Amino acid sequence: METRERILAAARQVMVQRGLVGATTKEIARAAGVSEGTLYNHFRNKEDLFLCTLRELPSGFIRLVVALPARAGSDTMPSILKEVAQAALEFYDESVPMGGSIFADPELLNRHRELLKERGAGPQRANELLAAYLKAEQGLGRVHPEADVHTAAYFFLGSIFQRAYWRQFLGEAKDTAADERFLAGVINSLGRLLSLTAGD
């Protein structure tokens, strides 16, 4: 494994266990078997490392949503939304415990916000990209012309995020069958939402 990949794997492990605030670059470097100086040769700071770790999570959620608008009309909407829903739940299951502690450190949160702004990134981008995909499907006539695609994106990703959040908060074990039923319900509900006019 290349040095950068070793550092990312170690960061993921340490941040899942200790959260972003509790994790230190020294601890991550030690877990990766490199010096702290070597870590800084690859990543600017802990916030940079955190963002890179999120991008490389196994779910591939970030890469998936970035490519989403261009996929309009390429497959059925339910099949694309199922792919997005599964990746989102896996991503949130892992990222919630990693990033949740950031709100306990206002200084770290501000630095993180600035880095996101600098890179044109942030959690809102997933909603924006999903809304852009739904808007493109609307242009193809597969979504009702009066449907509110921005609210639909919030409904879809927000409900999935909340499932991951409550699971972490309550300490519940992952239940694949229950997750599949939940995601199918979300997708079906979204389909009904997108077929309604604003006044229905």
Backbone hydrogen bonds in HBPLUS format (Angstrom, degrees):
<---DONOR---> <-ACCEPTOR-->    atom                        ^
c    i                          cat <-CA-CA->   ^        H-A-AA   ^      H-
h    n   atom  resd res      DA  || num        DHA   H-A  angle D-A-AA Bond
n    s   type  num  typ     dist DA aas  dist angle  dist       angle   num
A0006-ARG N   A0002-GLU O   2.91 MM   4  6.21 152.8  1.98 155.1 163.9     1
A0007-ILE N   A0003-THR O   2.93 MM   4  6.22 157.1  1.99 154.0 159.8     2
A0008-LEU N   A0004-ARG O   3.00 MM   4  6.27 159.9  2.05 147.6 153.0     3
A0009-ALA N   A0005-GLU O   2.93 MM   4  6.10 158.9  1.97 147.0 152.6     4
A0010-ALA N   A0006-ARG O   2.96 MM   4  6.14 156.4  2.02 145.6 152.2     5
A0011-ALA N   A0007-ILE O   2.80 MM   4  6.01 156.9  1.85 150.8 157.8     6
A0012-ARG N   A0008-LEU O   2.95 MM   4  6.14 160.9  1.99 148.7 153.2     7
A0013-GLN N   A0009-ALA O   3.13 MM   4  6.36 160.7  2.17 143.5 148.4     8
A0014-VAL N   A0010-ALA O   2.89 MM   4  6.12 169.7  1.90 157.9 160.3     9
A0015-MET N   A0011-ALA O   2.78 MM   4  5.79 166.0  1.80 153.8 158.5    10
A0016-VAL N   A0012-ARG O   3.00 MM   4  6.01 151.6  2.09 143.8 150.6    11
A0017-GLN N   A0013-GLN O   3.23 MM   4  6.39 154.9  2.30 141.0 147.6    12
A0018-ARG N   A0014-VAL O   2.79 MM   4  5.90 158.6  1.84 154.2 160.6    13
A0019-GLY N   A0015-MET O   2.70 MM   4  4.51 138.5  1.87 122.9 130.4    14
A0023-ALA N   A0019-GLY O   3.03 MM   4  6.03 143.3  2.17 147.8 156.7    15
A0020-LEU N   A0098-MET O   2.70 MM  78  5.55 131.7  1.93 160.7 161.5    16
A0028-ILE N   A0024-THR O   2.97 MM   4  6.27 161.3  2.00 152.4 157.9    17
A0029-ALA N   A0025-THR O   2.85 MM   4  5.94 161.1  1.89 145.3 150.5    18
A0030-ARG N   A0026-LYS O   3.00 MM   4  6.20 156.9  2.05 143.8 150.3    19
A0031-ALA N   A0027-GLU O   2.95 MM   4  6.19 156.7  2.00 147.1 153.3    20
A0032-ALA N   A0028-ILE O   2.94 MM   4  6.17 139.7  2.10 143.7 155.1    21
A0032-ALA N   A0029-ALA O   3.17 MM   3  5.03 124.2  2.50  90.7 105.1    22
A0033-GLY N   A0029-ALA O   2.97 MM   4  6.11 115.4  2.40 137.3 153.4    23
A0034-VAL N   A0029-ALA O   2.97 MM   5  5.20 170.1  1.98 151.2 150.8    24
A0033-GLY N   A0030-ARG O   3.13 MM   3  5.04 146.7  2.24  96.0 106.1    25
A0039-LEU N   A0035-SER O   3.17 MM   4  6.58 152.6  2.25 145.2 152.3    26
A0040-TYR N   A0036-GLU O   3.12 MM   4  6.49 152.6  2.20 145.3 151.8    27
A0041-ASN N   A0037-GLY O   3.10 MM   4  6.42 118.6  2.50 134.1 149.9    28
A0041-ASN N   A0038-THR O   3.01 MM   3  5.00 142.1  2.16  96.9 108.6    29
A0042-HIS N   A0039-LEU O   3.05 MM   3  5.51 149.4  2.14 108.2 117.0    30
A0043-PHE N   A0039-LEU O   2.96 MM   4  6.17 146.4  2.08 148.5 159.2    31
A0049-LEU N   A0045-ASN O   3.05 MM   4  6.33 158.7  2.09 150.6 156.7    32
A0050-PHE N   A0046-LYS O   2.87 MM   4  6.10 151.3  1.95 146.3 154.1    33
A0051-LEU N   A0047-GLU O   3.04 MM   4  6.33 162.9  2.07 151.7 154.8    34
A0052-CYS N   A0048-ASP O   3.03 MM   4  6.26 161.9  2.07 150.1 155.2    35
A0053-THR N   A0049-LEU O   2.88 MM   4  6.03 149.3  1.97 144.0 153.0    36
A0054-LEU N   A0050-PHE O   2.95 MM   4  6.27 156.3  2.01 151.4 157.0    37
A0055-ARG N   A0051-LEU O   3.09 MM   4  6.38 157.2  2.14 147.3 153.0    38
A0056-GLU N   A0052-CYS O   3.15 MM   4  6.35 137.6  2.34 139.2 149.9    39
A0056-GLU N   A0053-THR O   3.12 MM   3  5.17 129.1  2.39  95.8 109.3    40
A0057-LEU N   A0054-LEU O   3.32 MM   3  5.38 169.1  2.33 105.6 108.7    41
A0060-GLY N   A0057-LEU O   3.08 MM   3  6.04 157.2  2.13 131.6 135.4    42
A0064-LEU N   A0060-GLY O   2.96 MM   4  6.09 152.3  2.04 151.1 160.1    43
A0065-VAL N   A0061-PHE O   2.94 MM   4  6.23 162.9  1.97 159.9 161.5    44
A0066-VAL N   A0062-ILE O   3.08 MM   4  6.23 154.4  2.15 149.2 156.3    45
A0067-ALA N   A0063-ARG O   3.29 MM   4  6.45 150.0  2.38 141.9 148.0    46
A0068-LEU N   A0065-VAL O   3.16 MM   3  4.78 147.6  2.27  92.7 102.5    47
A0071-ARG N   A0068-LEU O   2.83 MM   3  5.29 157.9  1.88 119.5 127.2    48
A0072-ALA N   A0069-PRO O   3.44 MM   3  5.91 170.7  2.45 112.9 114.4    49
A0074-SER N   A0071-ARG O   2.91 MM   3  5.29 162.8  1.94 139.4 139.5    50
A0080-ILE N   A0076-THR O   3.19 MM   4  6.48 159.7  2.23 152.4 158.0    51
A0081-LEU N   A0077-MET O   2.81 MM   4  5.94 169.6  1.82 164.0 167.2    52
A0082-LYS N   A0078-PRO O   2.88 MM   4  5.93 146.5  1.99 140.0 149.0    53
A0083-GLU N   A0079-SER O   3.20 MM   4  6.38 155.9  2.26 139.5 145.0    54
A0084-VAL N   A0080-ILE O   2.99 MM   4  6.32 159.4  2.04 150.5 156.2    55
A0085-ALA N   A0081-LEU O   2.79 MM   4  5.92 161.5  1.82 148.3 153.8    56
A0086-GLN N   A0082-LYS O   2.98 MM   4  6.13 165.4  2.00 152.0 154.9    57
A0087-ALA N   A0083-GLU O   3.13 MM   4  6.26 163.5  2.16 146.1 151.0    58
A0088-ALA N   A0084-VAL O   2.81 MM   4  5.93 155.3  1.87 150.9 158.6    59
A0089-LEU N   A0085-ALA O   3.01 MM   4  6.18 164.6  2.03 150.9 153.9    60
A0090-GLU N   A0086-GLN O   3.16 MM   4  6.33 164.2  2.19 145.8 150.2    61
A0091-PHE N   A0087-ALA O   2.87 MM   4  6.00 156.7  1.92 146.4 153.7    62
A0092-TYR N   A0088-ALA O   2.80 MM   4  6.00 169.3  1.81 157.9 160.3    63
A0093-ASP N   A0089-LEU O   2.86 MM   4  5.92 155.5  1.92 146.1 153.5    64
A0094-GLU N   A0090-GLU O   3.30 MM   4  6.50 146.4  2.42 139.6 146.5    65
A0095-SER N   A0091-PHE O   2.78 MM   4  5.92 162.4  1.81 155.7 161.9    66
A0096-VAL N   A0092-TYR O   3.00 MM   4  5.52 162.3  2.03 140.5 143.4    67
A0099-GLY N   A0095-SER O   2.85 MM   4  5.94 164.7  1.88 161.1 162.9    68
A0100-GLY N   A0096-VAL O   2.89 MM   4  5.46 144.0  2.02 150.4 156.8    69
A0102-ILE N   A0099-GLY O   3.05 MM   3  5.68 163.8  2.08 121.9 127.1    70
A0104-ALA N   A0101-SER O   2.94 MM   3  5.52 161.0  1.97 118.5 124.8    71
A0105-ASP N   A0102-ILE O   3.16 MM   3  5.56 165.1  2.19 111.5 116.0    72
A0109-LEU N   A0105-ASP O   2.92 MM   4  6.16 160.4  1.96 158.4 165.0    73
A0110-ASN N   A0106-PRO O   2.93 MM   4  6.10 155.0  2.00 144.3 150.1    74
A0111-ARG N   A0107-GLU O   3.06 MM   4  6.34 157.9  2.11 146.6 152.5    75
A0112-HIS N   A0108-LEU O   2.89 MM   4  6.07 155.5  1.95 147.9 155.2    76
A0113-ARG N   A0109-LEU O   2.87 MM   4  6.12 155.1  1.93 148.1 154.8    77
A0114-GLU N   A0110-ASN O   2.99 MM   4  6.22 159.2  2.04 147.8 152.8    78
A0115-LEU N   A0111-ARG O   3.03 MM   4  6.28 155.5  2.09 146.5 152.9    79
A0116-LEU N   A0112-HIS O   2.97 MM   4  6.21 159.4  2.01 150.5 156.1    80
A0117-LYS N   A0113-ARG O   2.88 MM   4  6.11 159.5  1.92 151.2 157.0    81
A0118-GLU N   A0114-GLU O   2.91 MM   4  6.07 157.7  1.96 146.0 152.1    82
A0119-ARG N   A0115-LEU O   3.08 MM   4  6.29 141.6  2.23 141.5 151.2    83
A0119-ARG N   A0116-LEU O   3.16 MM   3  5.17 125.2  2.48  93.3 107.1    84
A0120-GLY N   A0116-LEU O   2.91 MM   4  5.92 107.4  2.45 139.0 156.7    85
A0121-ALA N   A0116-LEU O   2.84 MM   5  4.79 166.0  1.86 146.4 146.3    86
A0120-GLY N   A0117-LYS O   3.22 MM   3  5.06 156.8  2.28  98.5 105.5    87
A0125-ARG N   A0122-GLY O   3.02 MM   3  5.66 156.3  2.08 118.2 125.0    88
A0128-GLU N   A0124-GLN O   3.01 MM   4  6.33 160.8  2.04 152.8 158.8    89
A0129-LEU N   A0125-ARG O   2.86 MM   4  6.00 160.3  1.89 152.2 156.6    90
A0130-LEU N   A0126-ALA O   2.96 MM   4  6.11 157.1  2.01 146.6 153.1    91
A0131-ALA N   A0127-ASN O   2.86 MM   4  6.02 160.8  1.90 149.4 155.2    92
A0132-ALA N   A0128-GLU O   2.91 MM   4  6.11 147.5  2.01 139.6 149.0    93
A0133-TYR N   A0129-LEU O   2.97 MM   4  6.24 150.3  2.06 141.9 149.4    94
A0134-LEU N   A0130-LEU O   2.93 MM   4  6.26 162.9  1.96 153.3 157.5    95
A0135-LYS N   A0131-ALA O   2.79 MM   4  5.98 150.9  1.88 145.9 154.7    96
A0136-ALA N   A0132-ALA O   2.95 MM   4  6.17 151.4  2.03 142.1 149.5    97
A0137-GLU N   A0133-TYR O   2.93 MM   4  6.29 152.5  2.01 148.3 156.3    98
A0138-GLN N   A0134-LEU O   2.81 MM   4  6.05 141.9  1.95 139.9 151.5    99
A0139-GLY N   A0135-LYS O   2.95 MM   4  6.31 145.9  2.07 143.0 151.6   100
A0140-LEU N   A0136-ALA O   3.19 MM   4  6.53 128.2  2.47 133.7 147.0   101
A0140-LEU N   A0137-GLU O   3.06 MM   3  4.98 133.4  2.29  92.3 105.6   102
A0142-ARG N   A0137-GLU O   2.97 MM   5  5.40 156.4  2.03 158.9 151.8   103
A0141-GLY N   A0138-GLN O   3.00 MM   3  5.07 157.9  2.04 104.0 110.7   104
A0144-HIS N   A0194-LEU O   2.93 MM  50  5.90 152.2  2.01 158.2 167.3   105
A0147-ALA N   A0144-HIS O   3.05 MM   3  5.30 162.7  2.08 113.7 119.3   106
A0152-ALA N   A0148-ASP O   3.06 MM   4  6.25 155.8  2.12 146.5 154.2   107
A0153-ALA N   A0149-VAL O   3.00 MM   4  6.16 148.2  2.10 138.4 145.3   108
A0154-TYR N   A0150-HIS O   3.16 MM   4  6.49 156.6  2.22 145.1 150.8   109
A0155-PHE N   A0151-THR O   2.86 MM   4  6.13 160.8  1.90 153.6 159.3   110
A0156-PHE N   A0152-ALA O   2.92 MM   4  6.09 165.9  1.94 150.8 154.2   111
A0157-LEU N   A0153-ALA O   3.02 MM   4  6.10 165.8  2.04 156.6 156.5   112
A0158-GLY N   A0154-TYR O   2.77 MM   4  5.28 142.6  1.91 134.3 146.7   113
A0159-SER N   A0155-PHE O   3.10 MM   4  5.95 157.5  2.15 137.8 142.8   114
A0160-ILE N   A0156-PHE O   3.41 MM   4  6.62 154.6  2.48 139.8 146.5   115
A0161-PHE N   A0157-LEU O   2.85 MM   4  6.03 160.9  1.88 150.9 156.6   116
A0162-GLN N   A0158-GLY O   2.93 MM   4  6.08 158.8  1.97 145.6 151.5   117
A0163-ARG N   A0159-SER O   3.12 MM   4  6.35 149.4  2.22 139.2 146.4   118
A0164-ALA N   A0160-ILE O   3.17 MM   4  6.52 162.2  2.21 150.8 154.5   119
A0165-TYR N   A0161-PHE O   2.83 MM   4  6.08 159.6  1.87 154.5 161.2   120
A0166-TRP N   A0162-GLN O   2.89 MM   4  6.03 174.3  1.90 154.8 155.6   121
A0167-ARG N   A0163-ARG O   3.04 MM   4  6.13 154.6  2.11 143.5 151.0   122
A0168-GLN N   A0164-ALA O   3.07 MM   4  6.31 159.0  2.12 147.7 152.5   123
A0169-PHE N   A0165-TYR O   2.87 MM   4  6.12 163.4  1.90 153.2 158.6   124
A0170-LEU N   A0166-TRP O   2.82 MM   4  5.84 166.1  1.84 152.5 155.4   125
A0171-GLY N   A0167-ARG O   2.98 MM   4  5.80 118.1  2.37 132.8 146.8   126
A0172-GLU N   A0167-ARG O   3.02 MM   5  5.07 144.6  2.15 143.4 149.5   127
A0171-GLY N   A0168-GLN O   3.31 MM   3  5.11 143.2  2.45  92.4 102.8   128
A0179-ASP N   A0175-ASP O   2.84 MM   4  6.06 155.2  1.90 155.3 163.5   129
A0180-GLU N   A0176-THR O   2.95 MM   4  6.19 156.1  2.00 148.5 154.2   130
A0181-ARG N   A0177-ALA O   3.11 MM   4  6.42 156.5  2.17 146.5 152.3   131
A0182-PHE N   A0178-ALA O   2.91 MM   4  6.13 159.4  1.96 148.4 154.5   132
A0183-LEU N   A0179-ASP O   2.85 MM   4  6.05 171.2  1.86 158.4 160.0   133
A0184-ALA N   A0180-GLU O   2.97 MM   4  6.05 155.0  2.03 142.7 149.9   134
A0185-GLY N   A0181-ARG O   3.02 MM   4  6.22 151.6  2.10 143.9 151.4   135
A0186-VAL N   A0182-PHE O   2.95 MM   4  6.31 152.4  2.03 150.1 158.2   136
A0187-ILE N   A0183-LEU O   2.94 MM   4  6.15 164.1  1.96 151.6 155.4   137
A0188-ASN N   A0184-ALA O   2.94 MM   4  6.11 160.6  1.98 147.2 152.7   138
A0189-SER N   A0185-GLY O   2.91 MM   4  6.01 158.2  1.96 144.9 151.3   139
A0190-LEU N   A0186-VAL O   2.86 MM   4  6.05 155.5  1.92 148.1 155.2   140
A0191-GLY N   A0187-ILE O   2.95 MM   4  6.17 154.2  2.01 145.4 152.4   141
A0192-ARG N   A0188-ASN O   3.13 MM   4  6.47 151.9  2.21 145.0 151.5   142
A0193-LEU N   A0189-SER O   2.95 MM   4  6.23 155.6  2.01 147.1 154.4   143
A0194-LEU N   A0190-LEU O   2.88 MM   4  6.12 155.7  1.94 154.9 160.6   144
A0195-SER N   A0192-ARG O   3.20 MM   3  5.20 146.4  2.32  97.2 107.1   145
A0196-LEU N   A0193-LEU O   3.35 MM   3  5.54 164.6  2.37 105.3 109.8   146
A0200-ASP N   A0197-THR O   3.14 MM   3  5.31 158.2  2.19 107.9 114.5   147
